[in-house]
Amino acid sequence: MQRHILVIQDLSCLGRCSLLAALPVFNAAGIRATPLPTALLSSHTGFPGAARRDLSEDMAAALGQWETLGLEFDAIHIGYLAGAGQLPVIERALGLFLGENTRLFVDPVMGDWGRAYSYCDGALLEGFRSLCARADLILPNRTEAALLLGEPYSKAPDRPEGLLRQLKALLALGARGAVITGSNGQSGYTGAVCLSEGMLSPRAALTAQLPGDWPGTGDLFAAALEAALLKGRSLEAACETAVQFVARCLQGADASAQTARFGAPFERALPWLALRLAD
């Protein structure tokens, strides 16, 4: 039976990120994805002057219709929220569709490179902590992990004992599994580390650091990892698949700033992912 995921995320019209990145990945993996856009942006915020519209009212209207249709989801992904004011509509969505057998994936979009985004206030942080406590899997980057744990961000290379402590602390929030993205424990390499309740020790998936500053790679990684989980892969195997997928998206790509800001050319790597996750 085809899996079905509800993807709660923003729609940035220019630049391959958020829903424009996630939906093709799920579809290529053979997973039906239903988007619930949280905000409409004319472009991602790496472009100057992005126009932004909060879609809270539209989200509520969509949920009102969907409630009458008897929809069911195998998973729910929560990513970018326009602010803490959207938390009540998120709770409504979870009340309607987070069933006993529905997985909850939370990508707590709050910051990067050691800084919280301007819209990330204390209320949104607490809201994401609450969502993480209910999640089957959370996918913070290094900055977001520090925010969730109330710790200072460190620019120093990751050390195994530090990552283990952070992963255990994230699980202590209530999540059943955690992945920290952007791990840079080895010079010249990047990737992710994961830990779940059923794993004795963390597992790392690394790839060579490729040039360029590519928006949307986190969205690609999360979608590929979640697709792999929904296709029955273990967390460790799903993490490895997602890291390799993102690396394939970037191999040979023009890494100049003018090109990279439009996002990774992931389209050419979708056939590889489809084969990798074939039943």
C-alpha positions in Angstrom: 0.0 0.0 0.0 1.3 3.5 -0.9 2.4 5.5 2.1 0.9 9.0 2.7 2.6 11.9 4.5 1.3 15.3 5.5 4.0 17.9 4.9 3.6 21.1 7.0 6.1 23.5 5.5 6.4 26.8 3.8 6.3 27.4 0.0 9.1 29.5 -1.3 8.5 30.2 -4.9 12.0 31.0 -6.0 14.8 28.7 -4.9 14.8 24.9 -4.5 13.9 24.6 -0.8 11.0 23.8 1.5 8.0 22.3 -0.3 9.6 22.7 -3.7 12.4 20.4 -2.6 10.5 18.0 -0.3 7.5 17.1 -2.5 9.5 15.8 -5.5 11.7 13.7 -3.2 8.7 12.0 -1.6 7.0 11.5 -5.0 10.1 10.0 -6.5 10.3 7.5 -3.6 6.7 6.5 -4.4 5.2 8.2 -1.4 2.0 10.3 -1.7 2.6 13.7 -0.1 -0.1 16.2 0.8 1.3 19.7 1.6 -0.2 22.1 4.2 1.7 25.3 3.4 2.5 27.5 6.5 3.6 30.6 4.6 4.0 31.8 1.0 7.3 33.5 0.2 8.2 35.0 -3.1 11.7 33.5 -2.6 13.7 32.0 0.1 15.3 34.5 2.4 18.7 34.2 0.8 17.3 36.5 -1.9 16.9 40.2 -0.7 13.4 41.6 -0.3 11.4 38.4 -0.1 7.7 39.0 0.2 6.0 36.8 2.9 2.4 35.9 3.7 1.3 34.0 6.8 -1.1 31.3 5.7 -2.6 30.5 9.1 -6.2 31.2 8.0 -5.7 29.1 4.9 -4.3 26.3 6.9 -7.4 26.4 9.2 -9.7 26.4 6.2 -7.9 23.4 4.6 -8.2 21.5 7.9 -11.8 22.3 8.0 -12.4 20.6 4.7 -10.0 17.7 5.3 -11.8 16.9 8.6 -14.9 15.9 6.5 -13.0 13.7 4.1 -11.8 11.0 6.5 -8.1 11.4 5.6 -5.4 9.3 7.2 -1.7 9.7 7.1 1.2 7.4 7.8 3.4 10.3 8.8 3.3 14.0 9.5 6.3 16.3 8.9 6.4 19.6 10.6 9.0 22.1 9.4 9.0 25.9 9.0 6.4 27.7 11.0 5.7 31.4 10.3 5.7 32.1 14.1 4.3 30.9 17.4 0.9 32.1 16.4 0.6 29.0 14.2 1.1 26.6 17.0 -2.7 26.3 17.7 -3.4 25.3 14.1 -0.6 22.8 14.3 -2.2 21.3 17.4 -5.5 21.1 15.5 -3.8 19.2 12.6 -2.2 16.8 15.1 -5.5 16.3 16.8 -7.1 15.4 13.5 -4.4 13.2 11.9 -1.8 12.0 14.4 -3.2 8.5 14.8 -1.8 5.6 16.9 0.2 4.4 13.9 1.1 7.8 12.5 4.8 8.8 12.7 5.6 12.4 13.7 8.7 14.0 12.2 9.8 17.4 13.4 12.3 19.6 11.7 12.5 22.5 14.1 13.4 25.3 11.7 14.7 28.0 14.0 18.2 29.0 13.0 21.5 28.2 11.4 25.3 29.0 11.6 25.0 29.7 15.3 22.2 32.3 15.1 18.4 32.0 15.6 16.3 33.4 12.8 14.7 36.8 13.5 11.2 35.4 13.9 12.3 32.7 16.4 11.2 34.0 19.8 10.8 32.2 23.1 7.3 31.1 22.4 8.2 29.4 19.1 11.2 27.7 20.8 8.9 26.4 23.5 6.4 25.3 20.9 9.0 23.3 19.1 10.3 21.8 22.3 6.7 20.6 23.0 6.4 19.2 19.5 9.8 17.4 19.8 8.6 15.8 23.0 5.9 14.0 21.0 8.0 13.2 17.9 9.1 9.8 16.6 12.1 11.7 15.1 13.5 15.2 15.3 16.0 16.6 12.8 17.7 19.7 14.2 20.8 21.2 12.7 23.7 22.0 15.1 22.3 25.5 15.8 18.8 24.2 16.5 20.1 21.4 18.7 21.8 24.0 20.8 18.6 26.1 20.9 16.5 23.2 22.0 18.9 22.3 24.7 19.4 25.8 25.9 23.2 25.6 25.2 25.6 28.0 23.6 26.5 27.2 20.0 30.0 25.9 19.4 32.0 26.5 16.2 34.5 23.9 17.2 34.6 20.6 15.4 32.2 18.0 16.8 33.7 15.5 19.1 32.1 12.0 19.6 31.5 12.5 23.3 29.8 15.8 22.7 27.5 14.5 20.0 26.6 11.6 22.2 25.7 13.9 25.0 23.6 16.1 22.8 21.8 13.2 21.2 20.9 11.7 24.6 19.8 15.1 25.8 17.5 15.5 22.7 16.0 12.1 23.4 15.5 13.2 27.0 13.2 15.9 25.7 10.8 13.0 24.8 11.7 12.3 21.1 12.2 8.6 20.2 14.9 9.4 17.7 17.1 12.3 16.8 19.3 13.3 13.9 21.7 16.2 14.1 22.6 17.5 10.7 25.6 19.5 9.6 28.0 17.4 11.7 31.7 18.4 11.0 33.7 16.1 13.2 36.2 15.2 10.5 38.1 17.8 8.5 36.8 18.0 5.0 33.7 15.9 5.7 30.1 16.7 6.7 27.0 14.7 7.3 24.7 13.7 10.1 24.7 11.6 13.3 21.7 9.7 14.6 20.5 7.9 17.7 17.2 6.3 18.6 15.8 4.4 21.6 16.7 1.1 20.0 20.4 1.9 19.2 23.2 1.2 21.6 25.4 4.0 20.2 25.2 6.9 17.7 25.8 6.3 14.0 27.4 8.8 11.7 26.8 9.2 7.9 29.5 11.4 6.3 30.4 12.6 2.9 33.1 14.8 1.5 32.4 18.5 2.0 31.6 20.0 -1.4 31.9 23.7 -2.3 29.1 26.1 -2.2 26.4 27.4 0.1 23.3 25.6 -0.9 19.9 26.5 0.5 17.4 23.7 0.8 19.8 20.8 1.4 18.3 20.3 4.8 14.9 19.9 3.3 16.2 17.4 0.7 18.0 15.5 3.5 14.9 15.4 5.7 12.6 14.3 2.9 14.9 11.5 1.7 15.5 10.2 5.2 11.8 10.2 6.1 11.0 8.6 2.7 13.5 5.8 3.5 11.9 5.3 7.0 8.5 5.0 5.5 9.8 2.4 3.0 10.9 0.3 6.0 14.6 1.2 6.3 16.3 1.5 9.7 17.2 4.9 11.0 20.9 4.3 10.4 20.3 3.1 6.8 17.9 6.0 6.1 20.4 8.5 7.4 23.1 7.0 5.1 20.7 7.1 2.1 19.8 10.8 2.8 23.5 11.9 3.1 24.4 10.1 -0.2 21.4 11.6 -1.9 22.3 15.1 -1.0 25.9 14.5 -2.1 24.8 13.2 -5.4 22.6 16.4 -5.9 25.7 18.5 -5.4 28.4 16.5 -7.3 29.6 18.5 -10.3 27.2 21.4 -9.7 28.2 25.0 -10.3 29.0 26.2 -6.8 29.2 29.9 -7.6 27.1 32.1 -5.3 24.9 33.3 -8.2 24.0 29.7 -9.1 24.0 28.0 -5.7 21.4 30.5 -4.2 18.8 28.8 -6.6 19.3 25.6 -4.7 20.8 22.2 -5.4 20.0 20.7 -8.8 18.4 17.7 -7.1 16.3 16.6 -10.1 19.1 14.6 -11.6 19.6 12.6 -8.4 15.9 11.5 -8.1 16.2 8.4 -10.3 19.0 7.2 -8.0 16.8 7.7 -4.9 13.9 6.0 -6.6 16.0 2.9 -7.3 17.6 3.0 -3.8 14.1 3.0 -2.2 12.4 0.6 -4.6 10.3 -2.0 -2.8 
